[in-house]
């Protein structure tokens, strides 16, 4: 797995992921909250399978 999630992308993914995941336990409790888990994992691993399929890379140069 080659990293394809850059630092600035991680700065957006992680807080949004945490906010969505919190919605599962507090708030409207929608299934969309579980998408936060995906964002957190891809932020930590620096690899996004969707980016790979689409040919995207936010790591820069």
N, C-alpha and C positions, 0 to 999 in steps of 0.2 A: 504494500500500500504506500504509494508515494503521496506525500502531503499535497493537498490542493486547496486548503483553507488557510488564508493568510492571517496575519496578526489583527488587522483592522476588522476583518470579517469575524474573527473570534470575539472581538470586543462587542460586536452587535449580537452574535448568536447566544453567548452565554447569559447575559441579563434577560434577553427575551425568552430564552428557554426556561430560566428559573421562574420568571413571571407566569409563563403558561403552565408550568408544572404546579405552581402554587394554586392555580385556579382549579386543579383537580381536587384539592383538599379543602380549600376555602374559596367561597365565591360561587359562581354559577355552576360549577362542577360539570363542565361540558367535556365531551371526548376530545375536543381540540387541545385541551390541556396536555394531553399525552404527546403531542407534537413537540412540546418543550423538551421532553426526554431525548428525542432525536437531535434537537439543536444542541443540547448539552453534550451528548456523546460525540457528535461530529466536531464540536468545538474543542473538546479534550483530545480527541485522536488526530485532529487536523486533517481529517479525510472525510469527504462527503461523496457517497456513491452517486447521488443525483448530479453533482458537479461533473463527475467522471463521465457519466452517460451523455451529458450535454457538452462535454469538452471544455468546461470552464475551469479556471484556476485563478484564485485570488492571492496566491503567494507572491506574485510579482515576477520580475525578470527571469 
